[in-house]
Amino acid sequence: MSKDSQRRSDDGPLAVICGGGSLPLAVADAAQRGGRGVVLFPIRGWADPIPLARYRQHWMSFGNFGSFCRVARAEGCRDVVFIGSLKRPGILQLWPDLQTLRLLPKILRMFRGGDDHLLRGVASIFEDHGFRVLGAHEVAPEILMPEGPIGSVRPNSSQQADIEKGLALLDTISPFDVGQAVVVESGRVLAMEAAEGTDAMLLRVEQLRRNGHIEHAAVRGVLVKAVKRAQSRRLDLPSIGPQTIETVGRAGLGGIAATAGSAIIAQPERMGMAADREKVFVIGVRASSAEQ
Amino acid sequence: MSKDSQRRSDDGPLAVICGGGSLPLAVADAAQRGGRGVVLFPIRGWADPIPLARYRQHWMSFGNFGSFCRVARAEGCRDVVFIGSLKRPGILQLWPDLQTLRLLPKILRMFRGGDDHLLRGVASIFEDHGFRVLGAHEVAPEILMPEGPIGSVRPNSSQQADIEKGLALLDTISPFDVGQAVVVESGRVLAMEAAEGTDAMLLRVEQLRRNGHIEHAAVRGVLVKAVKRAQSRRLDLPSIGPQTIETVGRAGLGGIAATAGSAIIAQPERMGMAADREKVFVIGVRASSAEQ
């Protein structure tokens, strides 16, 4: 066991609060490979089923902050990671326990604003209660998008220009705490993500093509994903997975560019194969110069 | 007849190239009230049926630029106005006549970029052929959004803040030639318009609420429409009509803010009544200070 993982295991097991998708298990596996104990806290209604034998797990309802604190302390957890897709909850979906009720005024203020504002509020509540909130990339750096292409398809010069435009646009809107993704094709911005999320935005592009609202261009456009400048990098990093590639293909796009070192890529080997199969490129790019 | 309208009628009749909706007739009527002769050129597939008796009219196919030039000159038209909704055409929907074919390389370049880029290209082609392209607001200033509220509902302070945020965001993305509308609610940007258009964006907000992705906030949000900074103000000004109000109501929003003096409002009296009926506000606001 390395000195580093020794130190980390002294901190007790890592509490992984799990949203949907395959990322939570990928992060848990990576942390465990690094010699860290892991306890999962899947959230009812969001997390996918998790093989029971693999990790200790305590299913939680959204809003049971008091019981999370109790159980996590009993497990000896100090470090917390949030990971996985999490549909932004409505304040009415909250089933607060006593502890959460006490925090309600603070929580209500958090709901006034963008996702990043909300997530930073959530993180601060955990930290006020003695937990340390880590980014998934801190416990599992191997899930970060590398720089350069994955798979064998490459963007051409028109697509490179679209990538640049998309990155510049995302950088520009960054202070507004809006979306993390745009679609650009032949210099034209086809779609911008806000509350709907990336998948819904891509589905819209597919539909706009089907009803003739957007014609297929000579050069297929690009999905650009970038981390927000002000984004609390510990939480909600933009992520792409094999499903993103299929959705991009169906939307008639030529590829995906995501910021290297900040976007999360689930299962890069499978991504490369999926990209080649769909004949789209996937590339890790540097964020717009103004960013970070 | 005033001296001004005398001068205008000396310029020959106004050619109104008609897209869909009721705006083309509103503009034609306003021009005629100002003493100007009017000839309509409705575009097949876009323009709504127009009562035959009211104006001389020549239906055109998209791409018949040569026949437009012949007929418009025969009618003595020098001034041209584009007005009405026009789904962005695909280059493949173009049925070019000989004249248009000659312009094809220029047209192909126009299609690489945003709507404003395309529209300015179209205007320059008309001007290269001796026509003068006017904005609908120049021949019918009464269709421009006035400053202040229409109808009796007023935005509250939370909605005022959302309007400011929306205007600032639209101003920021203006150089990217993207959309002219955003939806903001309690400080959160719910949707940004790109290729889909305002109605589709509002429908998306309605659906996101229905599937629980966006919860109804304590204060209902705002649709903000603003003219693009670089926008060729003669063409494609953002417009709102009674239908926009219904769509805004269905999307669970509290009202509409549009830039005074640049957004087009069809039938303001009907708008005021529709706004009161739906209990939403409609307000003409000054564009973000950085704009213009």
HADDOCK unambig.tbl for C-alpha pairs under 7 A between the chains (distance, minus, plus):
assign (segid A and resid 87 and name CA) (segid B and resid 213 and name CA) 6.70 0.50 0.50
assign (segid A and resid 88 and name CA) (segid B and resid 213 and name CA) 6.66 0.50 0.50
assign (segid A and resid 90 and name CA) (segid B and resid 214 and name CA) 6.86 0.50 0.50
assign (segid A and resid 90 and name CA) (segid B and resid 215 and name CA) 5.15 0.50 0.50
assign (segid A and resid 112 and name CA) (segid B and resid 186 and name CA) 5.33 0.50 0.50
assign (segid A and resid 112 and name CA) (segid B and resid 187 and name CA) 5.98 0.50 0.50
assign (segid A and resid 112 and name CA) (segid B and resid 188 and name CA) 6.88 0.50 0.50
assign (segid A and resid 113 and name CA) (segid B and resid 186 and name CA) 6.20 0.50 0.50
assign (segid A and resid 113 and name CA) (segid B and resid 187 and name CA) 4.58 0.50 0.50
assign (segid A and resid 113 and name CA) (segid B and resid 188 and name CA) 4.41 0.50 0.50
assign (segid A and resid 114 and name CA) (segid B and resid 187 and name CA) 6.97 0.50 0.50
assign (segid A and resid 114 and name CA) (segid B and resid 188 and name CA) 4.68 0.50 0.50
assign (segid A and resid 114 and name CA) (segid B and resid 189 and name CA) 6.83 0.50 0.50
assign (segid A and resid 172 and name CA) (segid B and resid 172 and name CA) 6.93 0.50 0.50
assign (segid A and resid 178 and name CA) (segid B and resid 189 and name CA) 5.92 0.50 0.50
assign (segid A and resid 186 and name CA) (segid B and resid 112 and name CA) 5.35 0.50 0.50
assign (segid A and resid 186 and name CA) (segid B and resid 113 and name CA) 6.21 0.50 0.50
assign (segid A and resid 187 and name CA) (segid B and resid 112 and name CA) 5.97 0.50 0.50
assign (segid A and resid 187 and name CA) (segid B and resid 113 and name CA) 4.57 0.50 0.50
assign (segid A and resid 187 and name CA) (segid B and resid 114 and name CA) 6.98 0.50 0.50
assign (segid A and resid 188 and name CA) (segid B and resid 112 and name CA) 6.86 0.50 0.50
assign (segid A and resid 188 and name CA) (segid B and resid 113 and name CA) 4.38 0.50 0.50
assign (segid A and resid 188 and name CA) (segid B and resid 114 and name CA) 4.67 0.50 0.50
assign (segid A and resid 189 and name CA) (segid B and resid 114 and name CA) 6.81 0.50 0.50
assign (segid A and resid 189 and name CA) (segid B and resid 178 and name CA) 5.90 0.50 0.50
assign (segid A and resid 189 and name CA) (segid B and resid 194 and name CA) 6.51 0.50 0.50
assign (segid A and resid 190 and name CA) (segid B and resid 194 and name CA) 5.57 0.50 0.50
assign (segid A and resid 190 and name CA) (segid B and resid 195 and name CA) 4.87 0.50 0.50
assign (segid A and resid 191 and name CA) (segid B and resid 194 and name CA) 5.02 0.50 0.50
assign (segid A and resid 191 and name CA) (segid B and resid 195 and name CA) 6.19 0.50 0.50
assign (segid A and resid 192 and name CA) (segid B and resid 192 and name CA) 6.10 0.50 0.50
assign (segid A and resid 192 and name CA) (segid B and resid 194 and name CA) 6.42 0.50 0.50
assign (segid A and resid 194 and name CA) (segid B and resid 189 and name CA) 6.51 0.50 0.50
assign (segid A and resid 194 and name CA) (segid B and resid 190 and name CA) 5.57 0.50 0.50
assign (segid A and resid 194 and name CA) (segid B and resid 191 and name CA) 5.02 0.50 0.50
assign (segid A and resid 194 and name CA) (segid B and resid 192 and name CA) 6.40 0.50 0.50
assign (segid A and resid 195 and name CA) (segid B and resid 190 and name CA) 4.87 0.50 0.50
assign (segid A and resid 195 and name CA) (segid B and resid 191 and name CA) 6.19 0.50 0.50
assign (segid A and resid 196 and name CA) (segid B and resid 208 and name CA) 6.94 0.50 0.50
assign (segid A and resid 208 and name CA) (segid B and resid 196 and name CA) 6.94 0.50 0.50
assign (segid A and resid 213 and name CA) (segid B and resid 87 and name CA) 6.70 0.50 0.50
assign (segid A and resid 213 and name CA) (segid B and resid 88 and name CA) 6.68 0.50 0.50
assign (segid A and resid 214 and name CA) (segid B and resid 90 and name CA) 6.88 0.50 0.50
assign (segid A and resid 215 and name CA) (segid B and resid 90 and name CA) 5.19 0.50 0.50
